[in-house]
Amino acid sequence: LAGMFGLGCALALGPLHRLSGGLPRLVRWRRPLGITAIIFAGVHGLVSLIPMGNEYGRWEYYAKHWDFTVLGIAAMGLLLAIARSSGERAFRRMGAKRWRRLQMLSFLGIVLVLAHFLVLGKVAKWVEWFQHRKQPGPPGTFFAMLFGALVLALKGVDLLALRRRARKALPAPSASSERKLQQL
């Protein structure tokens, strides 16, 4: 959960910075937040391999539940690759365009983590809590899932705003180019 919140905060800072026109001090925390989130996720992965009770940490369990295991491993692998290339040396070596594309895959990482939550069957526990409310609050994965979905929605709003700004920056079509388009 800490990994999901850390990654979500790191990824939300960029869109919040662009949409608000501010937050310059906070943007510098993206990389440390993202690296910390990946460390937490790595610890989660390693701890889940330790045999606990009757299920977790046993290879039969992971073979039986291959779907969320694959999603977790894919998310971890993707996020590790992104973390490894997040520094200035990687930026210079890869070039700005390739580096940005790779860093944008962090949002795919959030999607994989959210899918990992869903496939784990967490939704049933959320529904059970909303029906019976035996505990003071819903399970923690509910808030992590909600936060991840909000970060993705924020990125969608940011992309729409970027597209609008790009359209406004384009010069108006000339009369001759409009005639040529009409002829086609």
C-alpha positions as CSV (number, residue, x, y, z in Angstrom):
1,L,0.0,0.0,0.0
2,A,2.8,2.4,0.8
3,G,4.3,1.7,-2.6
4,M,1.1,2.5,-4.3
5,F,0.6,5.7,-2.4
6,G,4.2,6.8,-3.0
7,L,4.0,6.0,-6.7
8,G,0.7,7.8,-7.0
9,C,2.0,10.9,-5.3
10,A,5.2,10.9,-7.5
11,L,3.1,10.6,-10.6
12,A,0.5,13.2,-9.5
13,L,3.1,15.9,-9.0
14,G,3.8,16.4,-12.7
15,P,0.1,16.9,-13.7
16,L,-0.6,19.0,-10.6
17,H,2.4,21.2,-11.4
18,R,1.2,21.7,-15.0
19,L,-2.5,22.2,-14.2
20,S,-1.9,24.6,-11.3
21,G,0.9,26.5,-12.9
22,G,2.9,26.2,-9.6
23,L,4.3,23.6,-7.2
24,P,7.8,24.0,-8.5
25,R,9.3,23.0,-5.1
26,L,7.2,19.9,-4.9
27,V,8.1,18.6,-8.4
28,R,11.7,17.9,-7.3
29,W,10.3,15.3,-5.0
30,R,9.0,13.1,-7.8
31,R,12.1,11.0,-8.2
32,P,12.7,10.4,-4.5
33,L,9.0,9.5,-4.0
34,G,9.1,7.1,-6.9
35,I,12.3,5.4,-5.8
36,T,10.9,5.0,-2.3
37,A,7.7,3.6,-3.6
38,I,9.5,1.0,-5.7
39,I,11.6,0.1,-2.6
40,F,8.4,-0.5,-0.6
41,A,7.0,-2.5,-3.5
42,G,10.2,-4.6,-3.6
43,V,10.0,-5.3,0.1
44,H,6.4,-6.3,-0.4
45,G,7.4,-8.8,-3.1
46,L,10.2,-10.2,-1.1
47,V,8.1,-10.6,2.1
48,S,5.4,-12.3,0.1
49,L,7.9,-15.0,-0.9
50,I,8.6,-15.8,2.8
51,P,6.4,-18.8,3.9
52,M,3.7,-17.4,6.2
53,G,1.0,-19.7,7.5
54,N,-0.6,-22.1,5.1
55,E,-0.6,-20.2,1.9
56,Y,1.7,-17.3,1.2
57,G,5.3,-18.0,0.2
58,R,4.6,-21.5,-1.1
59,W,5.2,-22.1,-4.8
60,E,1.9,-24.0,-5.2
61,Y,0.0,-20.9,-4.1
62,Y,1.7,-18.7,-6.7
63,A,1.2,-21.4,-9.4
64,K,-2.5,-21.6,-8.5
65,H,-2.8,-17.7,-8.5
66,W,-0.6,-17.1,-11.5
67,D,-2.7,-14.1,-12.7
68,F,-2.0,-11.7,-9.9
69,T,1.5,-13.1,-9.5
70,V,2.3,-12.2,-13.2
71,L,0.7,-8.7,-12.8
72,G,2.8,-8.1,-9.7
73,I,6.0,-9.2,-11.3
74,A,5.3,-7.2,-14.5
75,A,4.6,-4.1,-12.5
76,M,7.7,-4.6,-10.4
77,G,9.9,-5.2,-13.5
78,L,8.5,-2.2,-15.3
79,L,8.9,0.1,-12.3
80,L,12.5,-1.1,-11.7
81,A,13.4,-0.4,-15.3
82,I,11.9,3.1,-14.9
83,A,13.7,3.7,-11.6
84,R,17.0,2.6,-13.0
85,S,16.7,5.1,-15.9
86,S,15.3,8.0,-13.8
87,G,18.7,9.8,-13.3
88,E,20.4,12.5,-15.3
89,R,23.0,10.1,-16.7
90,A,20.2,8.0,-18.3
91,F,18.5,11.2,-19.5
92,R,21.7,12.2,-21.4
93,R,22.4,8.7,-22.7
94,M,18.8,8.1,-23.9
95,G,17.9,11.5,-25.1
96,A,15.0,13.6,-23.9
97,K,12.3,12.0,-26.1
98,R,13.1,8.4,-25.4
99,W,13.6,9.1,-21.7
100,R,10.2,10.8,-21.4
101,R,8.5,7.9,-23.2
102,L,10.0,5.4,-20.8
103,Q,9.1,7.6,-17.8
104,M,5.5,7.8,-19.1
105,L,5.3,4.0,-18.7
106,S,5.0,4.7,-14.9
107,F,1.3,5.2,-15.5
108,L,1.2,1.7,-17.0
109,G,2.9,0.6,-13.8
110,I,0.0,2.1,-11.8
111,V,-2.5,0.3,-14.1
112,L,-0.7,-3.0,-13.5
113,V,-0.7,-2.4,-9.7
114,L,-4.5,-1.6,-9.8
115,A,-5.1,-4.8,-11.9
116,H,-3.0,-6.7,-9.3
117,F,-5.4,-5.4,-6.6
118,L,-8.5,-6.3,-8.6
119,V,-7.3,-9.8,-9.5
120,L,-6.4,-10.5,-5.9
121,G,-10.2,-10.4,-5.2
122,K,-10.0,-7.2,-3.1
123,V,-13.3,-5.9,-4.5
124,A,-15.3,-8.6,-2.7
125,K,-13.8,-7.5,0.6
126,W,-14.7,-3.9,-0.1
127,V,-18.3,-4.8,-0.9
128,E,-18.5,-6.9,2.2
129,W,-17.3,-4.0,4.3
130,F,-19.9,-1.6,2.7
131,Q,-22.6,-4.1,3.4
132,H,-21.7,-5.0,7.0
133,R,-19.3,-2.4,8.3
134,K,-17.8,-4.6,11.0
135,Q,-14.5,-2.7,11.0
136,P,-14.2,1.1,11.5
137,G,-13.1,1.6,7.9
138,P,-12.8,-0.2,4.7
139,P,-9.8,-2.3,3.9
140,G,-6.7,-0.2,3.1
141,T,-6.6,-1.5,-0.5
142,F,-9.8,0.4,-1.1
143,F,-8.1,3.7,-0.5
144,A,-5.0,2.7,-2.5
145,M,-7.2,1.7,-5.4
146,L,-9.2,4.9,-5.2
147,F,-6.1,7.0,-5.0
148,G,-4.5,5.2,-8.0
149,A,-7.7,5.8,-10.0
150,L,-7.7,9.5,-9.1
151,V,-4.0,9.8,-10.2
152,L,-4.9,8.2,-13.6
153,A,-7.9,10.6,-13.9
154,L,-5.7,13.5,-13.1
155,K,-3.2,12.4,-15.8
156,G,-6.2,12.2,-18.3
157,V,-7.2,15.7,-17.4
158,D,-3.6,16.8,-17.8
159,L,-3.3,15.2,-21.3
160,L,-6.5,16.9,-22.4
161,A,-5.2,20.2,-21.2
162,L,-1.9,19.7,-23.0
163,R,-3.8,18.8,-26.2
164,R,-5.9,22.0,-25.9
165,R,-2.8,24.1,-25.4
166,A,-1.1,22.5,-28.4
167,R,-4.2,23.2,-30.6
168,K,-4.2,26.9,-29.5
169,A,-0.5,27.2,-30.3
170,L,-1.0,26.0,-33.9
171,P,-1.4,28.8,-36.4
172,A,-4.8,29.3,-38.0
173,P,-5.1,27.6,-41.4
174,S,-4.8,29.8,-44.4
175,A,-7.6,30.2,-47.0
176,S,-5.5,28.3,-49.6
177,S,-4.9,25.4,-47.3
178,E,-8.6,25.2,-46.5
179,R,-9.5,25.1,-50.2
180,K,-7.0,22.3,-50.8
181,L,-8.6,20.3,-47.9
182,Q,-12.0,20.8,-49.3
183,Q,-10.9,19.6,-52.7
184,L,-9.7,16.4,-51.2
